[in-house]
């Protein structure tokens, strides 16, 4: 890559002129062209040079529009928006559409405003969707609620594009008045859907309410049906849910009309080692998707869906959000421009992040009493000294957030149902942490592989109560009490004490540390969990979704086991 200064100036001179292989997402073509920027926007695109204050001639690099992630929960990175920006911008991400329903479930409107204010401290375009389901259902306890009054207030804010994923699909299908009023309040805006496994009549009922997109499809057949009903498909490739490989067949060469790439949830370590939207693009091309179509799915298509008329392509009048790439296979960003300014170069974030102080209202959000091991007992009163009982057990599915409902015969000793380490059946508990109710949901889970100890976290979608999985009551108790002491975070406990921890003081969800620090600490947590026998690549991401009562089949909240398809609490014992 070569560059030099051009002394030309004048009222019509470009602030910056790039020359290279321009990927035109409108025509699906690539041509050697000049791109001029002025006042933060693209002012020129053509094959002839124009006057410029600065000219950068590229050797063999490609020029593409800045990437847009149309659906992401920043909180899942464990970082604040400004720290998140430092990580993803050097990889070519210039814009994200965030759904802050994680922090909204803890701190409501104040939490959303915190995310907005913090996002303005960095060079990244961040738009927001209004969390539609806070809480997602009546089957869990949240720290706040986003009702009709809050939605009407939030929809007037400049950075808000619409209503976030309507996860209470049963409420929509059953014509629940409160859910439909929220949708009605956002008519004329973007309405994001969330329809895992919905088909036929139920899917039609959901779409008829106005839902415009879905990011939960796990099969090509499911996605095609949704496309046929007019929905946009967001192909998700996150840290836990990875659907790209299964859905590449829905992308028609030369015309991926209503399909885009999103990440949904990505941890800091994955952002550093694999990437963000650039990783989605690499994988899309590896799966056989045409490179230009892949670029469209990360630029033009999300811009069209969200009505971002000034973004998504390189054309006069558009924002000069531009990425210079080494090639259309690796998608390694050499230069990143946002609003015509070079904000990253060769993987380094060049923009300054304004310092931010902790928000007092976002701190001290773990409101629970000190707990005892006996609080985590699962009693089952039988007359026999030794007996067995059949229990519903949550079955993990590798790399998915959907679960199975298993039926397992469990041993009872002295009136207490026992874990079964030989069969990898552990105890899982959810402690309500917002309102001080003392409520604890208890059950069993299969798939973690722990031989001893416990894992616990205040990241538990979507209400973010304390969730803990462990081999014994004592280990679970140690972990839960430590989370109480430090105001939220992630814990690994042995039978007698804490082994590793990551403090997350902002709503029990985020830290002000940078991605490198968060990555190092989460890597140490995973390594520590592996020494206890845990078999999962990312056990804490898997743990965090076991409490989400809108993803089938069996989940757990502070109210107990949830049959998602029936939308109700079910008995632990069959």
Order of alpha helices (4+ residues) and beta strands (2+ residues): beta-beta-beta-beta-beta-alpha-beta-alpha-beta-alpha-beta-alpha-alpha-beta-alpha-beta-alpha-beta-alpha-beta-alpha-alpha-alpha-alpha-beta-beta-beta-beta-beta-beta-beta-beta-beta-beta-beta-alpha-beta-beta-alpha-alpha-beta-beta-beta
